[in-house]
Amino acid sequence: MLTAFELICHAQQRPVSHTLAAALLHPNLLERTDMSAIAFPRIDVRDIPLGERHTAVFNCFDSLMGGEALELVSEHDPLPLRKQFESRSAGRFGWTGLESGPAQWRVRITRLPEASATVRNDSCCSGGACCG
């Protein structure tokens, strides 16, 4: 059963546009991509009890597909949350500051696409255990 905070996250979630997906797969396109037109689920943690905030954000992040993002709104710099992301999800998230106080901070947290497995040309499906 989903919590109220997870329901908010899921209810606001929209599919990622092809523009965003292409930009994430080709980082040089990010400079030319207008991100303001793309809708993200928004979590305003000011409405969430203190002890439940990070859990709510991680639950929403975990529900995202690679290339999707959420927008976080907080009344303080979310640096402790970023450090948790670095510890928990190193290399699997993007962090973009959108607004930096003094009344509120906004951050876009992107779930990066999974790195595709590389297949070596000199190996077969069994790793060479068969005839090849």
MODELLER restraints for C-alpha pairs under 7 A, 6 or more apart:
rsr = mdl.restraints
at = mdl.atoms
rsr.add(forms.Gaussian(group=physical.xy_distance, feature=features.Distance(at['CA:5:A'], at['CA:56:A']), mean=6.07, stdev=0.5))
rsr.add(forms.Gaussian(group=physical.xy_distance, feature=features.Distance(at['CA:6:A'], at['CA:56:A']), mean=6.60, stdev=0.5))
rsr.add(forms.Gaussian(group=physical.xy_distance, feature=features.Distance(at['CA:6:A'], at['CA:59:A']), mean=6.73, stdev=0.5))
rsr.add(forms.Gaussian(group=physical.xy_distance, feature=features.Distance(at['CA:6:A'], at['CA:60:A']), mean=6.24, stdev=0.5))
rsr.add(forms.Gaussian(group=physical.xy_distance, feature=features.Distance(at['CA:9:A'], at['CA:41:A']), mean=5.89, stdev=0.5))
rsr.add(forms.Gaussian(group=physical.xy_distance, feature=features.Distance(at['CA:9:A'], at['CA:42:A']), mean=6.97, stdev=0.5))
rsr.add(forms.Gaussian(group=physical.xy_distance, feature=features.Distance(at['CA:9:A'], at['CA:43:A']), mean=6.82, stdev=0.5))
rsr.add(forms.Gaussian(group=physical.xy_distance, feature=features.Distance(at['CA:9:A'], at['CA:60:A']), mean=5.81, stdev=0.5))
rsr.add(forms.Gaussian(group=physical.xy_distance, feature=features.Distance(at['CA:12:A'], at['CA:41:A']), mean=4.81, stdev=0.5))
rsr.add(forms.Gaussian(group=physical.xy_distance, feature=features.Distance(at['CA:13:A'], at['CA:40:A']), mean=6.32, stdev=0.5))
rsr.add(forms.Gaussian(group=physical.xy_distance, feature=features.Distance(at['CA:13:A'], at['CA:41:A']), mean=4.71, stdev=0.5))
rsr.add(forms.Gaussian(group=physical.xy_distance, feature=features.Distance(at['CA:14:A'], at['CA:39:A']), mean=6.67, stdev=0.5))
rsr.add(forms.Gaussian(group=physical.xy_distance, feature=features.Distance(at['CA:14:A'], at['CA:40:A']), mean=6.64, stdev=0.5))
rsr.add(forms.Gaussian(group=physical.xy_distance, feature=features.Distance(at['CA:16:A'], at['CA:68:A']), mean=5.75, stdev=0.5))
rsr.add(forms.Gaussian(group=physical.xy_distance, feature=features.Distance(at['CA:21:A'], at['CA:67:A']), mean=5.74, stdev=0.5))
rsr.add(forms.Gaussian(group=physical.xy_distance, feature=features.Distance(at['CA:23:A'], at['CA:29:A']), mean=4.91, stdev=0.5))
rsr.add(forms.Gaussian(group=physical.xy_distance, feature=features.Distance(at['CA:23:A'], at['CA:30:A']), mean=5.07, stdev=0.5))
rsr.add(forms.Gaussian(group=physical.xy_distance, feature=features.Distance(at['CA:23:A'], at['CA:33:A']), mean=6.88, stdev=0.5))
rsr.add(forms.Gaussian(group=physical.xy_distance, feature=features.Distance(at['CA:24:A'], at['CA:67:A']), mean=6.34, stdev=0.5))
rsr.add(forms.Gaussian(group=physical.xy_distance, feature=features.Distance(at['CA:40:A'], at['CA:69:A']), mean=5.96, stdev=0.5))
rsr.add(forms.Gaussian(group=physical.xy_distance, feature=features.Distance(at['CA:40:A'], at['CA:70:A']), mean=5.11, stdev=0.5))
rsr.add(forms.Gaussian(group=physical.xy_distance, feature=features.Distance(at['CA:40:A'], at['CA:71:A']), mean=6.12, stdev=0.5))
rsr.add(forms.Gaussian(group=physical.xy_distance, feature=features.Distance(at['CA:41:A'], at['CA:70:A']), mean=4.89, stdev=0.5))
rsr.add(forms.Gaussian(group=physical.xy_distance, feature=features.Distance(at['CA:41:A'], at['CA:71:A']), mean=6.08, stdev=0.5))
rsr.add(forms.Gaussian(group=physical.xy_distance, feature=features.Distance(at['CA:42:A'], at['CA:70:A']), mean=5.77, stdev=0.5))
rsr.add(forms.Gaussian(group=physical.xy_distance, feature=features.Distance(at['CA:42:A'], at['CA:71:A']), mean=4.57, stdev=0.5))
rsr.add(forms.Gaussian(group=physical.xy_distance, feature=features.Distance(at['CA:42:A'], at['CA:72:A']), mean=5.91, stdev=0.5))
rsr.add(forms.Gaussian(group=physical.xy_distance, feature=features.Distance(at['CA:43:A'], at['CA:71:A']), mean=6.18, stdev=0.5))
rsr.add(forms.Gaussian(group=physical.xy_distance, feature=features.Distance(at['CA:43:A'], at['CA:72:A']), mean=5.01, stdev=0.5))
rsr.add(forms.Gaussian(group=physical.xy_distance, feature=features.Distance(at['CA:43:A'], at['CA:73:A']), mean=6.14, stdev=0.5))
rsr.add(forms.Gaussian(group=physical.xy_distance, feature=features.Distance(at['CA:44:A'], at['CA:72:A']), mean=6.01, stdev=0.5))
rsr.add(forms.Gaussian(group=physical.xy_distance, feature=features.Distance(at['CA:44:A'], at['CA:73:A']), mean=4.53, stdev=0.5))
rsr.add(forms.Gaussian(group=physical.xy_distance, feature=features.Distance(at['CA:44:A'], at['CA:74:A']), mean=6.25, stdev=0.5))
rsr.add(forms.Gaussian(group=physical.xy_distance, feature=features.Distance(at['CA:45:A'], at['CA:53:A']), mean=5.96, stdev=0.5))
rsr.add(forms.Gaussian(group=physical.xy_distance, feature=features.Distance(at['CA:45:A'], at['CA:73:A']), mean=6.09, stdev=0.5))
rsr.add(forms.Gaussian(group=physical.xy_distance, feature=features.Distance(at['CA:45:A'], at['CA:74:A']), mean=5.58, stdev=0.5))
rsr.add(forms.Gaussian(group=physical.xy_distance, feature=features.Distance(at['CA:46:A'], at['CA:74:A']), mean=5.81, stdev=0.5))
rsr.add(forms.Gaussian(group=physical.xy_distance, feature=features.Distance(at['CA:46:A'], at['CA:75:A']), mean=6.50, stdev=0.5))
rsr.add(forms.Gaussian(group=physical.xy_distance, feature=features.Distance(at['CA:54:A'], at['CA:81:A']), mean=6.75, stdev=0.5))
rsr.add(forms.Gaussian(group=physical.xy_distance, feature=features.Distance(at['CA:61:A'], at['CA:111:A']), mean=6.94, stdev=0.5))
rsr.add(forms.Gaussian(group=physical.xy_distance, feature=features.Distance(at['CA:64:A'], at['CA:111:A']), mean=6.61, stdev=0.5))
rsr.add(forms.Gaussian(group=physical.xy_distance, feature=features.Distance(at['CA:65:A'], at['CA:111:A']), mean=6.84, stdev=0.5))
rsr.add(forms.Gaussian(group=physical.xy_distance, feature=features.Distance(at['CA:66:A'], at['CA:111:A']), mean=5.20, stdev=0.5))
rsr.add(forms.Gaussian(group=physical.xy_distance, feature=features.Distance(at['CA:66:A'], at['CA:112:A']), mean=5.07, stdev=0.5))
rsr.add(forms.Gaussian(group=physical.xy_distance, feature=features.Distance(at['CA:66:A'], at['CA:113:A']), mean=3.92, stdev=0.5))
rsr.add(forms.Gaussian(group=physical.xy_distance, feature=features.Distance(at['CA:66:A'], at['CA:114:A']), mean=6.44, stdev=0.5))
rsr.add(forms.Gaussian(group=physical.xy_distance, feature=features.Distance(at['CA:67:A'], at['CA:110:A']), mean=6.47, stdev=0.5))
rsr.add(forms.Gaussian(group=physical.xy_distance, feature=features.Distance(at['CA:67:A'], at['CA:111:A']), mean=5.56, stdev=0.5))
rsr.add(forms.Gaussian(group=physical.xy_distance, feature=features.Distance(at['CA:67:A'], at['CA:112:A']), mean=5.19, stdev=0.5))
rsr.add(forms.Gaussian(group=physical.xy_distance, feature=features.Distance(at['CA:67:A'], at['CA:113:A']), mean=5.30, stdev=0.5))
rsr.add(forms.Gaussian(group=physical.xy_distance, feature=features.Distance(at['CA:68:A'], at['CA:110:A']), mean=5.79, stdev=0.5))
rsr.add(forms.Gaussian(group=physical.xy_distance, feature=features.Distance(at['CA:68:A'], at['CA:111:A']), mean=5.77, stdev=0.5))
rsr.add(forms.Gaussian(group=physical.xy_distance, feature=features.Distance(at['CA:69:A'], at['CA:108:A']), mean=6.52, stdev=0.5))
rsr.add(forms.Gaussian(group=physical.xy_distance, feature=features.Distance(at['CA:69:A'], at['CA:109:A']), mean=5.41, stdev=0.5))
rsr.add(forms.Gaussian(group=physical.xy_distance, feature=features.Distance(at['CA:69:A'], at['CA:110:A']), mean=3.99, stdev=0.5))
rsr.add(forms.Gaussian(group=physical.xy_distance, feature=features.Distance(at['CA:69:A'], at['CA:111:A']), mean=5.96, stdev=0.5))
rsr.add(forms.Gaussian(group=physical.xy_distance, feature=features.Distance(at['CA:70:A'], at['CA:108:A']), mean=5.72, stdev=0.5))
rsr.add(forms.Gaussian(group=physical.xy_distance, feature=features.Distance(at['CA:70:A'], at['CA:109:A']), mean=5.42, stdev=0.5))
rsr.add(forms.Gaussian(group=physical.xy_distance, feature=features.Distance(at['CA:70:A'], at['CA:110:A']), mean=6.49, stdev=0.5))
rsr.add(forms.Gaussian(group=physical.xy_distance, feature=features.Distance(at['CA:71:A'], at['CA:106:A']), mean=6.81, stdev=0.5))
rsr.add(forms.Gaussian(group=physical.xy_distance, feature=features.Distance(at['CA:71:A'], at['CA:107:A']), mean=5.65, stdev=0.5))
rsr.add(forms.Gaussian(group=physical.xy_distance, feature=features.Distance(at['CA:71:A'], at['CA:108:A']), mean=4.48, stdev=0.5))
rsr.add(forms.Gaussian(group=physical.xy_distance, feature=features.Distance(at['CA:71:A'], at['CA:109:A']), mean=6.30, stdev=0.5))
rsr.add(forms.Gaussian(group=physical.xy_distance, feature=features.Distance(at['CA:72:A'], at['CA:106:A']), mean=5.47, stdev=0.5))
rsr.add(forms.Gaussian(group=physical.xy_distance, feature=features.Distance(at['CA:72:A'], at['CA:107:A']), mean=5.14, stdev=0.5))
rsr.add(forms.Gaussian(group=physical.xy_distance, feature=features.Distance(at['CA:72:A'], at['CA:108:A']), mean=6.29, stdev=0.5))
rsr.add(forms.Gaussian(group=physical.xy_distance, feature=features.Distance(at['CA:73:A'], at['CA:104:A']), mean=6.81, stdev=0.5))
rsr.add(forms.Gaussian(group=physical.xy_distance, feature=features.Distance(at['CA:73:A'], at['CA:105:A']), mean=5.73, stdev=0.5))
rsr.add(forms.Gaussian(group=physical.xy_distance, feature=features.Distance(at['CA:73:A'], at['CA:106:A']), mean=4.60, stdev=0.5))
rsr.add(forms.Gaussian(group=physical.xy_distance, feature=features.Distance(at['CA:73:A'], at['CA:107:A']), mean=6.75, stdev=0.5))
rsr.add(forms.Gaussian(group=physical.xy_distance, feature=features.Distance(at['CA:74:A'], at['CA:104:A']), mean=5.61, stdev=0.5))
rsr.add(forms.Gaussian(group=physical.xy_distance, feature=features.Distance(at['CA:74:A'], at['CA:105:A']), mean=5.22, stdev=0.5))
rsr.add(forms.Gaussian(group=physical.xy_distance, feature=features.Distance(at['CA:74:A'], at['CA:106:A']), mean=6.52, stdev=0.5))
rsr.add(forms.Gaussian(group=physical.xy_distance, feature=features.Distance(at['CA:75:A'], at['CA:103:A']), mean=6.12, stdev=0.5))
rsr.add(forms.Gaussian(group=physical.xy_distance, feature=features.Distance(at['CA:75:A'], at['CA:104:A']), mean=4.53, stdev=0.5))
rsr.add(forms.Gaussian(group=physical.xy_distance, feature=features.Distance(at['CA:75:A'], at['CA:105:A']), mean=6.10, stdev=0.5))
rsr.add(forms.Gaussian(group=physical.xy_distance, feature=features.Distance(at['CA:76:A'], at['CA:104:A']), mean=6.33, stdev=0.5))
rsr.add(forms.Gaussian(group=physical.xy_distance, feature=features.Distance(at['CA:76:A'], at['CA:105:A']), mean=6.14, stdev=0.5))
rsr.add(forms.Gaussian(group=physical.xy_distance, feature=features.Distance(at['CA:77:A'], at['CA:105:A']), mean=6.03, stdev=0.5))
rsr.add(forms.Gaussian(group=physical.xy_distance, feature=features.Distance(at['CA:92:A'], at['CA:111:A']), mean=6.04, stdev=0.5))
rsr.add(forms.Gaussian(group=physical.xy_distance, feature=features.Distance(at['CA:92:A'], at['CA:112:A']), mean=5.14, stdev=0.5))
rsr.add(forms.Gaussian(group=physical.xy_distance, feature=features.Distance(at['CA:93:A'], at['CA:109:A']), mean=6.64, stdev=0.5))
rsr.add(forms.Gaussian(group=physical.xy_distance, feature=features.Distance(at['CA:93:A'], at['CA:110:A']), mean=5.31, stdev=0.5))
rsr.add(forms.Gaussian(group=physical.xy_distance, feature=features.Distance(at['CA:93:A'], at['CA:111:A']), mean=4.64, stdev=0.5))
rsr.add(forms.Gaussian(group=physical.xy_distance, feature=features.Distance(at['CA:93:A'], at['CA:112:A']), mean=5.15, stdev=0.5))
rsr.add(forms.Gaussian(group=physical.xy_distance, feature=features.Distance(at['CA:94:A'], at['CA:109:A']), mean=5.55, stdev=0.5))
rsr.add(forms.Gaussian(group=physical.xy_distance, feature=features.Distance(at['CA:94:A'], at['CA:110:A']), mean=4.75, stdev=0.5))
rsr.add(forms.Gaussian(group=physical.xy_distance, feature=features.Distance(at['CA:94:A'], at['CA:111:A']), mean=6.51, stdev=0.5))
rsr.add(forms.Gaussian(group=physical.xy_distance, feature=features.Distance(at['CA:94:A'], at['CA:112:A']), mean=6.61, stdev=0.5))
rsr.add(forms.Gaussian(group=physical.xy_distance, feature=features.Distance(at['CA:95:A'], at['CA:107:A']), mean=6.81, stdev=0.5))
rsr.add(forms.Gaussian(group=physical.xy_distance, feature=features.Distance(at['CA:95:A'], at['CA:108:A']), mean=5.90, stdev=0.5))
rsr.add(forms.Gaussian(group=physical.xy_distance, feature=features.Distance(at['CA:95:A'], at['CA:109:A']), mean=4.85, stdev=0.5))
rsr.add(forms.Gaussian(group=physical.xy_distance, feature=features.Distance(at['CA:95:A'], at['CA:110:A']), mean=6.56, stdev=0.5))
rsr.add(forms.Gaussian(group=physical.xy_distance, feature=features.Distance(at['CA:96:A'], at['CA:107:A']), mean=5.59, stdev=0.5))
rsr.add(forms.Gaussian(group=physical.xy_distance, feature=features.Distance(at['CA:96:A'], at['CA:108:A']), mean=5.04, stdev=0.5))
rsr.add(forms.Gaussian(group=physical.xy_distance, feature=features.Distance(at['CA:96:A'], at['CA:109:A']), mean=6.53, stdev=0.5))
rsr.add(forms.Gaussian(group=physical.xy_distance, feature=features.Distance(at['CA:97:A'], at['CA:106:A']), mean=6.33, stdev=0.5))
rsr.add(forms.Gaussian(group=physical.xy_distance, feature=features.Distance(at['CA:97:A'], at['CA:107:A']), mean=4.56, stdev=0.5))
rsr.add(forms.Gaussian(group=physical.xy_distance, feature=features.Distance(at['CA:97:A'], at['CA:108:A']), mean=6.44, stdev=0.5))
rsr.add(forms.Gaussian(group=physical.xy_distance, feature=features.Distance(at['CA:98:A'], at['CA:106:A']), mean=5.15, stdev=0.5))
rsr.add(forms.Gaussian(group=physical.xy_distance, feature=features.Distance(at['CA:98:A'], at['CA:107:A']), mean=5.25, stdev=0.5))
rsr.add(forms.Gaussian(group=physical.xy_distance, feature=features.Distance(at['CA:98:A'], at['CA:108:A']), mean=6.88, stdev=0.5))
rsr.add(forms.Gaussian(group=physical.xy_distance, feature=features.Distance(at['CA:99:A'], at['CA:105:A']), mean=5.07, stdev=0.5))
rsr.add(forms.Gaussian(group=physical.xy_distance, feature=features.Distance(at['CA:99:A'], at['CA:106:A']), mean=4.84, stdev=0.5))
rsr.add(forms.Gaussian(group=physical.xy_distance, feature=features.Distance(at['CA:99:A'], at['CA:107:A']), mean=6.98, stdev=0.5))
rsr.add(forms.Gaussian(group=physical.xy_distance, feature=features.Distance(at['CA:100:A'], at['CA:106:A']), mean=6.79, stdev=0.5))
rsr.add(forms.Gaussian(group=physical.xy_distance, feature=features.Distance(at['CA:124:A'], at['CA:132:A']), mean=6.41, stdev=0.5))
